[in-house]
């Protein structure tokens, strides 16, 4: 089971929020995901990201499994 994520209230200047929202949109992230991305990057660059921190959740839909297109009996293969 995944660890529950912490919820916080963050007060931002409206212009800062708008800039973050535009940046997030350009990178196909939510504003919340963009803030977390930036915080993690700042912590890592400052040498303050704790060890064992999980990665960011994957963006978008899960990838479909690739189906092999070979015949089970080997028909159609070059010999």
Secondary structure, DSSP 8 states (H G I E B T S, - for coil): -------------HHHHHHHHHHHHHTT--HHHHHHHHHHHHHHHTT---TT-------SS----------TT-TT---
